[in-house]
């Protein structure tokens, strides 16, 4: 049986420090090991720390990763990409050039007899009104159109500032716990309709069993190198050791 893999929060950067280059190399190794033995890879948001595709331009720093995804797709693996809070400005490149399925919010499917719901999870954290207002504004089509008409170098500099503000914001422990509870509550509400709910965003890898289903959080690749694998209808939390 071929593998079914769910991952999120790679936070790949196009302009990186040494630690970012090391992480990208490890992620490329991980994807390379999926080629030829994987039937489905779901990338559940924040794969890129910043993503934007112009009509005729792509970001050079992501070229090696995009090539690796292309190799994986050509090997017969279906790839699904779900927008996160860092990578949501899509313009057809992933779909048209790499044959990747892209979803702006949620994705659901039935695999190995299990009904599974995927969402990055950023809308379901509790007590984070500031972010929800920011999310609504930054996804506005007018803002996207403005980015398109700017020179790509300038657009990326602005985007880096927005990304850094979102990523580096310090979250008090009480708020972090409330955000975790919001993700768990969303998963619990969807049990029964779905057998498994997979989220990301919190960078906290976990699997929780409820009476009528299972919640899994993919974690991240900044600290944990964690991902989820579906084996015979059951999810397992794994960490990439290489």
C-alpha atoms as an extended CHARMM CRD file, in Angstrom:
* protein
*
       242  EXT
         1         1  UNK       CA              0.0000000000        0.0000000000        0.0000000000  PROA      1               0.0000000000
         2         2  UNK       CA              1.3380000000        3.4300000000       -0.9490000000  PROA      2               0.0000000000
         3         3  UNK       CA              1.7430000000        6.1140000000        1.6780000000  PROA      3               0.0000000000
         4         4  UNK       CA             -0.7400000000        8.8800000000        2.5500000000  PROA      4               0.0000000000
         5         5  UNK       CA              0.9820000000       11.8840000000        4.1420000000  PROA      5               0.0000000000
         6         6  UNK       CA             -0.2970000000       15.1230000000        5.7120000000  PROA      6               0.0000000000
         7         7  UNK       CA              2.0520000000       17.9910000000        6.5650000000  PROA      7               0.0000000000
         8         8  UNK       CA              1.9030000000       21.7130000000        7.2800000000  PROA      8               0.0000000000
         9         9  UNK       CA              3.8900000000       24.7270000000        8.4640000000  PROA      9               0.0000000000
        10        10  UNK       CA              7.1670000000       24.2330000000        6.6030000000  PROA      10              0.0000000000
        11        11  UNK       CA              7.5180000000       28.0520000000        6.5310000000  PROA      11              0.0000000000
        12        12  UNK       CA              9.9490000000       27.9410000000        3.6280000000  PROA      12              0.0000000000
        13        13  UNK       CA             11.6040000000       31.2980000000        2.9600000000  PROA      13              0.0000000000
        14        14  UNK       CA             12.9550000000       32.6760000000       -0.3130000000  PROA      14              0.0000000000
        15        15  UNK       CA             15.4530000000       34.9380000000        1.4830000000  PROA      15              0.0000000000
        16        16  UNK       CA             16.8790000000       32.8830000000        4.2970000000  PROA      16              0.0000000000
        17        17  UNK       CA             19.4950000000       32.5590000000        7.0140000000  PROA      17              0.0000000000
        18        18  UNK       CA             21.6300000000       29.4560000000        7.4610000000  PROA      18              0.0000000000
        19        19  UNK       CA             19.0330000000       27.7400000000        9.6580000000  PROA      19              0.0000000000
        20        20  UNK       CA             16.4130000000       28.2720000000        6.9460000000  PROA      20              0.0000000000
        21        21  UNK       CA             18.6960000000       26.7720000000        4.2840000000  PROA      21              0.0000000000
        22        22  UNK       CA             19.2640000000       23.7100000000        6.4450000000  PROA      22              0.0000000000
        23        23  UNK       CA             15.5180000000       23.3010000000        6.9940000000  PROA      23              0.0000000000
        24        24  UNK       CA             14.8270000000       23.6000000000        3.2670000000  PROA      24              0.0000000000
        25        25  UNK       CA             17.4460000000       20.9320000000        2.5090000000  PROA      25              0.0000000000
        26        26  UNK       CA             15.8120000000       18.5780000000        5.0300000000  PROA      26              0.0000000000
        27        27  UNK       CA             12.3480000000       19.2260000000        3.5890000000  PROA      27              0.0000000000
        28        28  UNK       CA             13.6220000000       18.5110000000        0.0760000000  PROA      28              0.0000000000
        29        29  UNK       CA             15.0100000000       15.2000000000        1.3440000000  PROA      29              0.0000000000
        30        30  UNK       CA             11.6540000000       14.4000000000        2.9210000000  PROA      30              0.0000000000
        31        31  UNK       CA              9.7290000000       15.0800000000       -0.2960000000  PROA      31              0.0000000000
        32        32  UNK       CA             12.3140000000       13.1490000000       -2.3170000000  PROA      32              0.0000000000
        33        33  UNK       CA             11.7140000000       10.0740000000       -0.1410000000  PROA      33              0.0000000000
        34        34  UNK       CA              7.9870000000       10.2150000000       -0.9900000000  PROA      34              0.0000000000
        35        35  UNK       CA              8.5940000000        9.8980000000       -4.7430000000  PROA      35              0.0000000000
        36        36  UNK       CA              7.3740000000        6.5730000000       -6.0930000000  PROA      36              0.0000000000
        37        37  UNK       CA              5.7990000000        5.3050000000       -2.8750000000  PROA      37              0.0000000000
        38        38  UNK       CA              3.1180000000        7.8920000000       -2.0400000000  PROA      38              0.0000000000
        39        39  UNK       CA             -0.4130000000        8.1920000000       -3.4090000000  PROA      39              0.0000000000
        40        40  UNK       CA             -1.5090000000       11.3810000000       -1.6140000000  PROA      40              0.0000000000
        41        41  UNK       CA              0.2920000000       14.3400000000       -0.0340000000  PROA      41              0.0000000000
        42        42  UNK       CA             -1.8350000000       17.0230000000        1.6200000000  PROA      42              0.0000000000
        43        43  UNK       CA              0.0510000000       20.2560000000        2.3650000000  PROA      43              0.0000000000
        44        44  UNK       CA             -2.1160000000       21.9140000000        4.9930000000  PROA      44              0.0000000000
        45        45  UNK       CA             -1.0270000000       25.5420000000        4.8660000000  PROA      45              0.0000000000
        46        46  UNK       CA              1.9840000000       27.7540000000        5.6560000000  PROA      46              0.0000000000
        47        47  UNK       CA              4.2170000000       25.6570000000        3.4220000000  PROA      47              0.0000000000
        48        48  UNK       CA              5.6980000000       28.9450000000        2.2200000000  PROA      48              0.0000000000
        49        49  UNK       CA              6.4270000000       31.7220000000        4.6820000000  PROA      49              0.0000000000
        50        50  UNK       CA              5.2870000000       34.0280000000        1.8910000000  PROA      50              0.0000000000
        51        51  UNK       CA              3.7480000000       33.1050000000       -1.4590000000  PROA      51              0.0000000000
        52        52  UNK       CA              2.7260000000       35.1650000000       -4.4400000000  PROA      52              0.0000000000
        53        53  UNK       CA              2.6050000000       34.2310000000       -8.1260000000  PROA      53              0.0000000000
        54        54  UNK       CA              2.5390000000       36.9850000000      -10.7090000000  PROA      54              0.0000000000
        55        55  UNK       CA              1.2760000000       36.3690000000      -14.2270000000  PROA      55              0.0000000000
        56        56  UNK       CA              4.7830000000       35.8120000000      -15.6080000000  PROA      56              0.0000000000
        57        57  UNK       CA              7.0270000000       35.6300000000      -12.5280000000  PROA      57              0.0000000000
        58        58  UNK       CA              7.6720000000       33.0790000000       -9.7850000000  PROA      58              0.0000000000
        59        59  UNK       CA              9.8620000000       33.4630000000       -6.6970000000  PROA      59              0.0000000000
        60        60  UNK       CA             13.3830000000       32.1900000000       -7.4480000000  PROA      60              0.0000000000
        61        61  UNK       CA             14.0790000000       31.0560000000       -3.8770000000  PROA      61              0.0000000000
        62        62  UNK       CA             11.3180000000       28.4430000000       -4.1040000000  PROA      62              0.0000000000
        63        63  UNK       CA             12.4950000000       26.9430000000       -7.3910000000  PROA      63              0.0000000000
        64        64  UNK       CA             14.1360000000       23.8090000000       -5.9340000000  PROA      64              0.0000000000
        65        65  UNK       CA             11.0940000000       23.0060000000       -3.8140000000  PROA      65              0.0000000000
        66        66  UNK       CA              8.6910000000       23.5230000000       -6.7160000000  PROA      66              0.0000000000
        67        67  UNK       CA             10.8400000000       21.2190000000       -8.8690000000  PROA      67              0.0000000000
        68        68  UNK       CA             10.7000000000       18.5440000000       -6.1700000000  PROA      68              0.0000000000
        69        69  UNK       CA              6.9080000000       18.8300000000       -5.9750000000  PROA      69              0.0000000000
        70        70  UNK       CA              6.7700000000       18.4800000000       -9.7500000000  PROA      70              0.0000000000
        71        71  UNK       CA              8.8120000000       15.2710000000       -9.5650000000  PROA      71              0.0000000000
        72        72  UNK       CA              6.5210000000       13.9110000000       -6.8660000000  PROA      72              0.0000000000
        73        73  UNK       CA              3.3970000000       14.7370000000       -8.8810000000  PROA      73              0.0000000000
        74        74  UNK       CA              4.8270000000       13.1180000000      -12.0280000000  PROA      74              0.0000000000
        75        75  UNK       CA              5.4940000000        9.9530000000      -10.0220000000  PROA      75              0.0000000000
        76        76  UNK       CA              1.7150000000        9.5800000000       -9.6500000000  PROA      76              0.0000000000
        77        77  UNK       CA              1.1930000000       11.1640000000       -6.2400000000  PROA      77              0.0000000000
        78        78  UNK       CA             -1.8350000000       13.4310000000       -5.9010000000  PROA      78              0.0000000000
        79        79  UNK       CA             -0.8560000000       16.7030000000       -4.1960000000  PROA      79              0.0000000000
        80        80  UNK       CA             -3.3690000000       18.9400000000       -2.4210000000  PROA      80              0.0000000000
        81        81  UNK       CA             -2.3840000000       22.4070000000       -1.1930000000  PROA      81              0.0000000000
        82        82  UNK       CA             -4.5770000000       24.2450000000        1.3300000000  PROA      82              0.0000000000
        83        83  UNK       CA             -4.0600000000       27.9440000000        1.9900000000  PROA      83              0.0000000000
        84        84  UNK       CA             -2.5790000000       28.9830000000        5.3040000000  PROA      84              0.0000000000
        85        85  UNK       CA             -2.1670000000       32.3900000000        6.8850000000  PROA      85              0.0000000000
        86        86  UNK       CA              1.1770000000       32.8990000000        5.0910000000  PROA      86              0.0000000000
        87        87  UNK       CA              0.4600000000       31.3870000000        1.6610000000  PROA      87              0.0000000000
        88        88  UNK       CA             -2.9380000000       32.2690000000        0.2510000000  PROA      88              0.0000000000
        89        89  UNK       CA             -2.3270000000       34.5720000000       -2.7290000000  PROA      89              0.0000000000
        90        90  UNK       CA             -2.7120000000       32.0270000000       -5.5050000000  PROA      90              0.0000000000
        91        91  UNK       CA             -2.7840000000       32.9270000000       -9.1670000000  PROA      91              0.0000000000
        92        92  UNK       CA             -3.0230000000       29.5960000000      -10.9720000000  PROA      92              0.0000000000
        93        93  UNK       CA              0.6620000000       28.6540000000      -11.0720000000  PROA      93              0.0000000000
        94        94  UNK       CA              0.4970000000       25.6200000000       -8.7940000000  PROA      94              0.0000000000
        95        95  UNK       CA             -2.6180000000       24.3410000000      -10.5210000000  PROA      95              0.0000000000
        96        96  UNK       CA             -1.6090000000       24.9430000000      -14.1390000000  PROA      96              0.0000000000
        97        97  UNK       CA              2.1160000000       24.2620000000      -14.0700000000  PROA      97              0.0000000000
        98        98  UNK       CA              2.4040000000       21.5880000000      -11.3560000000  PROA      98              0.0000000000
        99        99  UNK       CA             -1.0600000000       19.9830000000      -11.4950000000  PROA      99              0.0000000000
       100       100  UNK       CA             -1.5770000000       20.5560000000       -7.7600000000  PROA      100             0.0000000000
       101       101  UNK       CA             -5.0970000000       20.9100000000       -6.3510000000  PROA      101             0.0000000000
       102       102  UNK       CA             -5.3960000000       24.1970000000       -4.4420000000  PROA      102             0.0000000000
       103       103  UNK       CA             -8.0850000000       25.1090000000       -1.8980000000  PROA      103             0.0000000000
       104       104  UNK       CA             -8.4690000000       28.5070000000       -0.2440000000  PROA      104             0.0000000000
       105       105  UNK       CA            -10.1040000000       27.1840000000        2.9280000000  PROA      105             0.0000000000
       106       106  UNK       CA            -11.0590000000       23.5400000000        3.5200000000  PROA      106             0.0000000000
       107       107  UNK       CA            -10.6610000000       20.2510000000        1.6930000000  PROA      107             0.0000000000
       108       108  UNK       CA            -12.3770000000       16.9490000000        2.3920000000  PROA      108             0.0000000000
       109       109  UNK       CA            -11.9940000000       13.4940000000        0.9410000000  PROA      109             0.0000000000
       110       110  UNK       CA            -12.4680000000        9.8100000000        1.7000000000  PROA      110             0.0000000000
       111       111  UNK       CA             -9.2560000000        7.7910000000        1.9770000000  PROA      111             0.0000000000
       112       112  UNK       CA             -8.8300000000        4.2360000000        3.2640000000  PROA      112             0.0000000000
       113       113  UNK       CA            -12.5010000000        4.2180000000        4.2140000000  PROA      113             0.0000000000
       114       114  UNK       CA            -12.2140000000        7.3570000000        6.3800000000  PROA      114             0.0000000000
       115       115  UNK       CA            -13.9320000000       10.6850000000        5.8150000000  PROA      115             0.0000000000
       116       116  UNK       CA            -11.2810000000       13.3590000000        6.4270000000  PROA      116             0.0000000000
       117       117  UNK       CA            -11.5740000000       17.1470000000        6.7470000000  PROA      117             0.0000000000
       118       118  UNK       CA             -8.5250000000       19.3850000000        6.2900000000  PROA      118             0.0000000000
       119       119  UNK       CA             -8.1490000000       23.0490000000        7.1990000000  PROA      119             0.0000000000
       120       120  UNK       CA             -5.1110000000       25.0830000000        8.1900000000  PROA      120             0.0000000000
       121       121  UNK       CA             -7.0130000000       26.1530000000       11.3080000000  PROA      121             0.0000000000
       122       122  UNK       CA             -6.1260000000       29.8350000000       11.5950000000  PROA      122             0.0000000000
       123       123  UNK       CA             -9.7870000000       30.9050000000       11.6040000000  PROA      123             0.0000000000
       124       124  UNK       CA            -10.7180000000       28.6250000000       14.4810000000  PROA      124             0.0000000000
       125       125  UNK       CA             -8.2920000000       29.7460000000       17.1610000000  PROA      125             0.0000000000
       126       126  UNK       CA            -10.0350000000       31.4470000000       20.0850000000  PROA      126             0.0000000000
       127       127  UNK       CA             -9.5110000000       35.0010000000       21.4010000000  PROA      127             0.0000000000
       128       128  UNK       CA             -7.5580000000       36.2710000000       18.3950000000  PROA      128             0.0000000000
       129       129  UNK       CA             -9.7860000000       38.9760000000       16.9280000000  PROA      129             0.0000000000
       130       130  UNK       CA             -6.8120000000       41.0910000000       15.8150000000  PROA      130             0.0000000000
       131       131  UNK       CA             -5.5820000000       38.3400000000       13.5170000000  PROA      131             0.0000000000
       132       132  UNK       CA             -9.0480000000       37.6400000000       12.1020000000  PROA      132             0.0000000000
       133       133  UNK       CA             -9.4150000000       41.3100000000       11.1410000000  PROA      133             0.0000000000
       134       134  UNK       CA             -5.9410000000       41.2430000000        9.5650000000  PROA      134             0.0000000000
       135       135  UNK       CA             -6.7840000000       38.0220000000        7.6900000000  PROA      135             0.0000000000
       136       136  UNK       CA             -9.9380000000       39.5140000000        6.2270000000  PROA      136             0.0000000000
       137       137  UNK       CA             -8.0700000000       42.6130000000        5.0430000000  PROA      137             0.0000000000
       138       138  UNK       CA             -5.0170000000       40.8860000000        3.5710000000  PROA      138             0.0000000000
       139       139  UNK       CA             -7.1120000000       38.4290000000        1.5510000000  PROA      139             0.0000000000
       140       140  UNK       CA             -9.0450000000       41.2590000000       -0.0600000000  PROA      140             0.0000000000
       141       141  UNK       CA             -8.8420000000       41.0530000000       -3.8920000000  PROA      141             0.0000000000
       142       142  UNK       CA             -7.9880000000       44.7710000000       -4.0340000000  PROA      142             0.0000000000
       143       143  UNK       CA             -4.8540000000       44.2050000000       -1.9380000000  PROA      143             0.0000000000
       144       144  UNK       CA             -3.8740000000       41.3110000000       -4.2050000000  PROA      144             0.0000000000
       145       145  UNK       CA             -4.3340000000       43.5080000000       -7.2730000000  PROA      145             0.0000000000
       146       146  UNK       CA             -2.0680000000       46.1740000000       -5.7740000000  PROA      146             0.0000000000
       147       147  UNK       CA              0.6730000000       43.5960000000       -5.2030000000  PROA      147             0.0000000000
       148       148  UNK       CA              0.3770000000       42.5380000000       -8.8300000000  PROA      148             0.0000000000
       149       149  UNK       CA              1.0750000000       46.0000000000      -10.2290000000  PROA      149             0.0000000000
       150       150  UNK       CA              4.1210000000       46.6430000000       -7.9980000000  PROA      150             0.0000000000
       151       151  UNK       CA              7.5820000000       45.4840000000       -9.0160000000  PROA      151             0.0000000000
       152       152  UNK       CA              8.0550000000       41.9530000000       -7.5980000000  PROA      152             0.0000000000
       153       153  UNK       CA             11.1050000000       42.9880000000       -5.5260000000  PROA      153             0.0000000000
       154       154  UNK       CA              9.0850000000       45.7240000000       -3.8150000000  PROA      154             0.0000000000
       155       155  UNK       CA              6.0620000000       43.4680000000       -3.3420000000  PROA      155             0.0000000000
       156       156  UNK       CA              8.2330000000       40.8200000000       -1.6850000000  PROA      156             0.0000000000
       157       157  UNK       CA              9.8170000000       43.3500000000        0.6820000000  PROA      157             0.0000000000
       158       158  UNK       CA              6.3600000000       44.4470000000        1.7970000000  PROA      158             0.0000000000
       159       159  UNK       CA              5.2470000000       40.8390000000        2.0440000000  PROA      159             0.0000000000
       160       160  UNK       CA              8.2760000000       39.9580000000        4.1820000000  PROA      160             0.0000000000
       161       161  UNK       CA              7.3170000000       42.6630000000        6.6730000000  PROA      161             0.0000000000
       162       162  UNK       CA              3.7520000000       41.3550000000        6.8850000000  PROA      162             0.0000000000
       163       163  UNK       CA              4.9610000000       37.7700000000        7.2100000000  PROA      163             0.0000000000
       164       164  UNK       CA              7.4740000000       38.6420000000        9.9190000000  PROA      164             0.0000000000
       165       165  UNK       CA              4.8110000000       40.5340000000       11.8710000000  PROA      165             0.0000000000
       166       166  UNK       CA              2.5070000000       37.5140000000       11.7880000000  PROA      166             0.0000000000
       167       167  UNK       CA              5.2120000000       34.9370000000       12.5300000000  PROA      167             0.0000000000
       168       168  UNK       CA              7.1670000000       36.7510000000       15.2570000000  PROA      168             0.0000000000
       169       169  UNK       CA              4.2630000000       38.0920000000       17.2970000000  PROA      169             0.0000000000
       170       170  UNK       CA              4.7140000000       36.8960000000       20.8660000000  PROA      170             0.0000000000
       171       171  UNK       CA              1.7150000000       34.9510000000       22.1340000000  PROA      171             0.0000000000
       172       172  UNK       CA              1.1650000000       34.7750000000       25.9080000000  PROA      172             0.0000000000
       173       173  UNK       CA              0.7570000000       31.2820000000       27.3280000000  PROA      173             0.0000000000
       174       174  UNK       CA             -2.8960000000       31.8480000000       28.2680000000  PROA      174             0.0000000000
       175       175  UNK       CA             -3.7160000000       32.9960000000       24.7240000000  PROA      175             0.0000000000
       176       176  UNK       CA             -1.8220000000       30.0600000000       23.2210000000  PROA      176             0.0000000000
       177       177  UNK       CA             -3.8570000000       27.6660000000       25.3520000000  PROA      177             0.0000000000
       178       178  UNK       CA             -7.0770000000       29.4010000000       24.2810000000  PROA      178             0.0000000000
       179       179  UNK       CA             -6.0280000000       29.1230000000       20.6290000000  PROA      179             0.0000000000
       180       180  UNK       CA             -5.3600000000       25.3980000000       21.0820000000  PROA      180             0.0000000000
       181       181  UNK       CA             -8.7890000000       24.9910000000       22.6390000000  PROA      181             0.0000000000
       182       182  UNK       CA            -10.3640000000       26.7130000000       19.6450000000  PROA      182             0.0000000000
       183       183  UNK       CA             -8.7640000000       24.2030000000       17.2770000000  PROA      183             0.0000000000
       184       184  UNK       CA             -9.8650000000       21.2850000000       19.4390000000  PROA      184             0.0000000000
       185       185  UNK       CA            -13.4310000000       22.6290000000       19.6140000000  PROA      185             0.0000000000
       186       186  UNK       CA            -13.5710000000       22.9690000000       15.8260000000  PROA      186             0.0000000000
       187       187  UNK       CA            -12.4270000000       19.3720000000       15.4420000000  PROA      187             0.0000000000
       188       188  UNK       CA            -14.9320000000       18.1640000000       18.0330000000  PROA      188             0.0000000000
       189       189  UNK       CA            -17.8240000000       19.9620000000       16.2880000000  PROA      189             0.0000000000
       190       190  UNK       CA            -17.0470000000       18.1590000000       13.0320000000  PROA      190             0.0000000000
       191       191  UNK       CA            -16.8220000000       14.6700000000       14.5030000000  PROA      191             0.0000000000
       192       192  UNK       CA            -19.6080000000       12.4470000000       13.2240000000  PROA      192             0.0000000000
       193       193  UNK       CA            -19.7020000000       14.2470000000        9.8980000000  PROA      193             0.0000000000
       194       194  UNK       CA            -16.0170000000       13.3310000000        9.5030000000  PROA      194             0.0000000000
       195       195  UNK       CA            -13.9930000000       10.5150000000       11.0080000000  PROA      195             0.0000000000
       196       196  UNK       CA            -10.7620000000       12.5140000000       11.0900000000  PROA      196             0.0000000000
       197       197  UNK       CA            -10.0720000000       16.2670000000       11.2450000000  PROA      197             0.0000000000
       198       198  UNK       CA             -6.5690000000       17.4550000000       10.3410000000  PROA      198             0.0000000000
       199       199  UNK       CA             -5.4070000000       20.9740000000       11.2350000000  PROA      199             0.0000000000
       200       200  UNK       CA             -2.1350000000       22.9100000000       11.4760000000  PROA      200             0.0000000000
       201       201  UNK       CA             -1.2830000000       26.5130000000       12.4080000000  PROA      201             0.0000000000
       202       202  UNK       CA             -0.5100000000       26.0170000000       16.1050000000  PROA      202             0.0000000000
       203       203  UNK       CA              2.8930000000       24.3460000000       15.5250000000  PROA      203             0.0000000000
       204       204  UNK       CA              1.8670000000       21.9010000000       18.2360000000  PROA      204             0.0000000000
       205       205  UNK       CA              1.8300000000       18.3160000000       16.8920000000  PROA      205             0.0000000000
       206       206  UNK       CA             -0.8390000000       16.1350000000       18.4760000000  PROA      206             0.0000000000
       207       207  UNK       CA             -3.4190000000       13.4180000000       18.0010000000  PROA      207             0.0000000000
       208       208  UNK       CA             -6.5650000000       13.4440000000       20.1430000000  PROA      208             0.0000000000
       209       209  UNK       CA             -9.1590000000       10.6970000000       20.2060000000  PROA      209             0.0000000000
       210       210  UNK       CA            -12.8020000000       11.6440000000       20.6710000000  PROA      210             0.0000000000
       211       211  UNK       CA            -15.7470000000        9.2750000000       21.1240000000  PROA      211             0.0000000000
       212       212  UNK       CA            -16.7220000000        9.6060000000       17.4610000000  PROA      212             0.0000000000
       213       213  UNK       CA            -13.5210000000       10.5570000000       15.6680000000  PROA      213             0.0000000000
       214       214  UNK       CA             -9.9050000000       11.6830000000       15.7530000000  PROA      214             0.0000000000
       215       215  UNK       CA             -8.2420000000       15.1090000000       15.6540000000  PROA      215             0.0000000000
       216       216  UNK       CA             -4.7040000000       15.4360000000       14.3420000000  PROA      216             0.0000000000
       217       217  UNK       CA             -2.4570000000       18.4880000000       14.1970000000  PROA      217             0.0000000000
       218       218  UNK       CA              0.5300000000       18.2130000000       11.8500000000  PROA      218             0.0000000000
       219       219  UNK       CA              2.7740000000       20.4540000000       13.9370000000  PROA      219             0.0000000000
       220       220  UNK       CA              5.6070000000       22.2370000000       12.1270000000  PROA      220             0.0000000000
       221       221  UNK       CA              9.0770000000       21.8820000000       10.5580000000  PROA      221             0.0000000000
       222       222  UNK       CA             10.7560000000       24.7100000000       12.4520000000  PROA      222             0.0000000000
       223       223  UNK       CA             11.1450000000       22.7970000000       15.7240000000  PROA      223             0.0000000000
       224       224  UNK       CA              9.3680000000       19.4640000000       15.3540000000  PROA      224             0.0000000000
       225       225  UNK       CA              9.7980000000       18.1580000000       11.7640000000  PROA      225             0.0000000000
       226       226  UNK       CA              6.4550000000       16.4800000000       12.3700000000  PROA      226             0.0000000000
       227       227  UNK       CA              3.8600000000       15.1160000000        9.9830000000  PROA      227             0.0000000000
       228       228  UNK       CA              0.9180000000       12.7060000000       10.0200000000  PROA      228             0.0000000000
       229       229  UNK       CA              0.6560000000        9.4400000000        8.1340000000  PROA      229             0.0000000000
       230       230  UNK       CA             -2.5770000000        7.5440000000        7.4810000000  PROA      230             0.0000000000
       231       231  UNK       CA             -2.0700000000        3.7830000000        7.7690000000  PROA      231             0.0000000000
       232       232  UNK       CA             -4.9830000000        1.3580000000        7.3880000000  PROA      232             0.0000000000
       233       233  UNK       CA             -7.4870000000        4.0790000000        8.2720000000  PROA      233             0.0000000000
       234       234  UNK       CA             -5.6740000000        5.2900000000       11.4020000000  PROA      234             0.0000000000
       235       235  UNK       CA             -3.4820000000        8.3930000000       11.7500000000  PROA      235             0.0000000000
       236       236  UNK       CA             -0.0290000000        8.3210000000       13.3040000000  PROA      236             0.0000000000
       237       237  UNK       CA              2.1030000000       11.2930000000       14.3290000000  PROA      237             0.0000000000
       238       238  UNK       CA              5.6370000000       10.9650000000       12.9900000000  PROA      238             0.0000000000
       239       239  UNK       CA              8.8510000000       12.9680000000       13.0680000000  PROA      239             0.0000000000
       240       240  UNK       CA             11.3710000000       13.0910000000       10.2600000000  PROA      240             0.0000000000
       241       241  UNK       CA             14.7200000000       12.0660000000       11.7300000000  PROA      241             0.0000000000
       242       242  UNK       CA             17.1430000000       12.6580000000        8.8160000000  PROA      242             0.0000000000
